[in-house]
Amino acid sequence: MANIISDETIEYVGILAKLELNEEEKEQAKKDMGAMLDYIDKLNELDTTGVEPMSHVFPVTNVFREDVVTNGDGSEATLSNAPSMKDSGFKVPKTIG
């Protein structure tokens, strides 16, 4: 089943994709799109009875977890070598006058 792609379709897809195609590239794109649609038609011939649709390749369960700090933030160790501190942070010279 050969899918025929019109020149108008190629022009429209080119506009959507922001592509400027010359005539040779348009002809190649028509062939490529036709081949893709033929492949999809071939896949549609498969018997998928009893095959459960899936939204992801890997089995996905609850991917969320509680947002719990388990190792601390290390701020005490980080600030232990600071030359000066202010409000649990580094105190630095003013840079804007």
C-alpha positions as CSV (number, residue, x, y, z in Angstrom):
1,M,0.0,0.0,0.0
2,A,1.9,3.0,-1.3
3,N,1.2,6.2,0.6
4,I,1.5,9.2,-1.7
5,I,2.6,12.4,-0.1
6,S,1.5,15.6,-1.8
7,D,3.7,18.6,-2.5
8,E,1.4,20.7,-0.3
9,T,2.0,18.3,2.6
10,I,5.8,18.6,2.2
11,E,5.5,22.4,2.0
12,Y,3.4,22.5,5.2
13,V,5.7,20.1,7.1
14,G,8.6,22.3,6.0
15,I,6.9,25.4,7.3
16,L,6.2,23.7,10.6
17,A,9.7,22.4,11.0
18,K,11.2,25.7,9.8
19,L,13.0,24.0,7.0
20,E,13.9,25.4,3.6
21,L,14.0,22.4,1.2
22,N,15.2,22.5,-2.4
23,E,13.3,20.4,-5.0
24,E,15.6,17.4,-4.6
25,E,15.2,17.4,-0.8
26,K,11.4,17.7,-1.1
27,E,11.3,14.7,-3.4
28,Q,13.5,12.7,-0.9
29,A,11.3,13.8,2.0
30,K,8.2,12.6,0.1
31,K,9.8,9.2,-0.4
32,D,10.9,9.0,3.3
33,M,7.5,10.0,4.6
34,G,5.8,7.6,2.3
35,A,8.1,4.8,3.5
36,M,7.3,5.7,7.1
37,L,3.6,5.6,6.5
38,D,3.9,2.3,4.7
39,Y,5.7,0.9,7.7
40,I,3.0,2.1,10.0
41,D,0.4,0.5,7.8
42,K,2.4,-2.8,8.0
43,L,2.5,-2.5,11.8
44,N,-1.3,-2.0,11.8
45,E,-1.7,-5.5,10.2
46,L,-0.3,-7.1,13.4
47,D,-2.7,-8.9,15.6
48,T,-2.5,-7.2,19.0
49,T,-5.4,-9.0,20.6
50,G,-4.7,-9.6,24.2
51,V,-1.7,-7.2,24.2
52,E,-2.1,-4.7,26.9
53,P,-1.3,-1.1,25.8
54,M,1.7,0.4,27.6
55,S,2.7,4.0,28.2
56,H,6.3,3.2,29.1
57,V,8.9,0.6,28.1
58,F,9.8,-0.2,31.7
59,P,7.4,-1.1,34.4
60,V,6.8,2.1,36.3
61,T,5.4,2.1,39.8
62,N,5.3,5.0,42.3
63,V,8.3,7.0,41.4
64,F,7.7,9.6,44.1
65,R,9.3,9.4,47.5
66,E,9.1,11.4,50.6
67,D,11.4,14.5,50.7
68,V,13.3,13.5,53.8
69,V,16.9,14.7,54.5
70,T,18.9,11.6,55.4
71,N,22.5,12.8,55.3
72,G,22.2,16.4,56.5
73,D,23.2,19.4,54.5
74,G,26.9,19.6,55.7
75,S,26.6,23.3,56.4
76,E,28.5,23.0,59.7
77,A,31.5,21.3,58.1
78,T,31.4,23.7,55.1
79,L,31.4,26.8,57.3
80,S,34.0,25.4,59.8
81,N,36.8,26.9,57.7
82,A,35.1,30.2,56.8
83,P,37.1,33.3,57.7
84,S,33.8,35.0,58.9
85,M,30.2,33.9,59.0
86,K,26.8,35.7,59.3
87,D,23.4,34.1,59.8
88,S,24.7,30.5,59.1
89,G,26.4,31.6,55.8
90,F,29.6,33.0,54.5
91,K,30.2,36.7,55.2
92,V,31.9,38.3,52.1
93,P,32.9,41.9,51.3
94,K,30.3,44.1,49.6
95,T,30.8,44.1,45.9
96,I,28.3,46.8,44.7
97,G,28.9,50.3,46.0
